[in-house]
Amino acid sequence: MNSAMKSIIWASALLASATTITVARADEPAPSRPPIDKCVWERLTDKNVGMAAWAQRCDFGFRQIHFEFAGNALAIKYSDGGAADPLVEVFDIISGETAEAALQRLFLDKTDKAISARCVLAPYTEGTVPA
């Protein structure tokens, strides 16, 4: 795969992840820009996952790329690859759990213990705080 193709694929993946972050805007009637060459926009929604997104389905002839829901994630699927690769995962917060506690729980659950033992959850203090 050449570098131009890799750039297109990563741009599509980045766009998919960026559009899922703004789920509130996923109900808009159309994406904010035209699709890249050889691609079309499609709206994906999965109420079980709790996500809606505009994603591009691409056909480059030798390779087709599309996005699909797999488990609790929006995933990218390549026609010449194996299983879909998760890009954006949705995790549940346990009833009564704060966002910070959920983040800590998920981090500890999914990180090697030797690494997680050296890490501390701390508030962001560099630059401006996101709105």
C-alpha positions as CSV (number, residue, x, y, z in Angstrom):
1,M,0.0,0.0,0.0
2,N,1.5,3.3,-1.0
3,S,1.7,6.4,1.3
4,A,-1.1,8.2,-0.6
5,M,-3.5,5.3,0.1
6,K,-2.4,5.2,3.7
7,S,-3.2,8.9,4.0
8,I,-6.6,8.5,2.5
9,I,-7.4,5.6,4.9
10,W,-6.2,7.4,8.0
11,A,-8.1,10.6,6.9
12,S,-11.2,8.5,6.6
13,A,-10.6,6.9,10.0
14,L,-9.9,10.2,11.6
15,L,-13.0,11.7,10.1
16,A,-15.2,8.8,11.4
17,S,-13.8,9.2,14.9
18,A,-14.3,13.0,14.8
19,T,-17.9,12.7,13.6
20,T,-18.7,10.2,16.4
21,I,-17.4,12.5,19.0
22,T,-20.0,15.0,18.0
23,V,-22.9,12.6,18.3
24,A,-25.4,15.4,18.9
25,R,-24.6,16.6,15.3
26,A,-24.9,13.1,13.7
27,D,-28.6,13.7,13.2
28,E,-27.9,16.5,10.7
29,P,-29.3,15.7,7.2
30,A,-25.8,15.6,5.6
31,P,-22.1,15.8,6.3
32,S,-20.4,19.2,6.3
33,R,-18.2,18.5,3.3
34,P,-18.2,16.3,0.2
35,P,-16.7,12.8,0.3
36,I,-13.2,12.1,-0.9
37,D,-12.7,10.7,-4.4
38,K,-14.2,7.2,-4.9
39,C,-16.2,7.4,-1.6
40,V,-19.8,8.1,-0.5
41,W,-21.1,9.2,2.8
42,E,-23.4,6.9,4.8
43,R,-25.1,7.5,8.1
44,L,-24.5,4.8,10.7
45,T,-26.6,4.4,13.8
46,D,-26.7,1.8,16.5
47,K,-28.9,2.4,19.5
48,N,-27.5,-0.6,21.3
49,V,-24.0,1.0,21.1
50,G,-25.4,4.5,21.7
51,M,-23.7,6.1,18.7
52,A,-24.5,7.7,15.4
53,A,-22.0,8.8,12.8
54,W,-21.5,9.9,9.3
55,A,-18.8,7.7,7.7
56,Q,-17.4,7.2,4.2
57,R,-17.7,3.9,2.2
58,C,-14.9,3.8,-0.3
59,D,-14.3,1.7,-3.4
60,F,-10.8,2.1,-4.7
61,G,-11.1,-0.9,-7.1
62,F,-8.4,-3.0,-5.5
63,R,-9.7,-2.3,-2.0
64,Q,-13.1,-1.4,-0.5
65,I,-13.3,0.3,2.9
66,H,-16.3,0.8,5.1
67,F,-17.3,1.4,8.7
68,E,-19.5,-0.9,10.7
69,F,-20.5,-1.4,14.3
70,A,-18.7,-4.3,16.0
71,G,-19.5,-5.0,19.6
72,N,-19.4,-1.7,21.5
73,A,-17.3,0.1,18.8
74,L,-17.4,1.8,15.4
75,A,-14.9,-0.2,13.4
76,I,-13.2,0.1,10.0
77,K,-13.3,-2.9,7.7
78,Y,-11.0,-3.5,4.8
79,S,-12.1,-5.9,1.9
80,D,-8.6,-7.5,1.9
81,G,-8.3,-7.7,5.7
82,G,-9.6,-9.8,8.4
83,A,-12.0,-8.7,11.1
84,A,-13.1,-5.1,11.5
85,D,-10.7,-3.0,13.6
86,P,-12.3,-0.9,16.4
87,L,-11.7,2.8,16.1
88,V,-14.1,4.4,18.6
89,E,-15.3,2.4,21.6
90,V,-18.2,3.2,23.9
91,F,-18.0,2.1,27.5
92,D,-20.7,2.0,30.1
93,I,-20.6,3.9,33.4
94,I,-21.9,1.8,36.3
95,S,-24.9,3.3,38.0
96,G,-23.8,5.9,40.5
97,E,-20.2,5.9,39.2
98,T,-18.5,9.3,38.4
99,A,-16.8,9.8,35.1
100,E,-13.4,9.9,36.9
101,A,-14.1,6.6,38.7
102,A,-15.2,5.0,35.4
103,L,-12.1,6.2,33.6
104,Q,-9.9,4.8,36.4
105,R,-11.8,1.5,36.4
106,L,-11.5,1.1,32.6
107,F,-7.8,2.1,32.7
108,L,-7.0,-0.4,35.4
109,D,-9.0,-3.1,33.6
110,K,-7.4,-2.7,30.2
111,T,-3.8,-1.8,31.1
112,D,-0.9,-4.1,32.1
113,K,-0.6,-4.0,35.9
114,A,3.1,-3.1,35.7
115,I,2.3,0.0,33.7
116,S,-0.9,1.0,35.6
117,A,0.9,0.9,38.9
118,R,3.1,3.8,37.8
119,C,0.3,6.0,36.6
120,V,-1.9,8.5,38.4
121,L,-5.2,10.0,37.2
122,A,-4.7,13.7,37.4
123,P,-6.6,16.8,36.1
124,Y,-5.4,18.4,32.9
125,T,-3.4,21.5,33.8
126,E,-1.6,22.5,30.6
127,G,-3.0,25.3,28.4
128,T,-6.6,26.2,28.3
129,V,-9.3,23.9,29.6
130,P,-11.7,22.6,26.9
131,A,-15.2,24.1,27.1
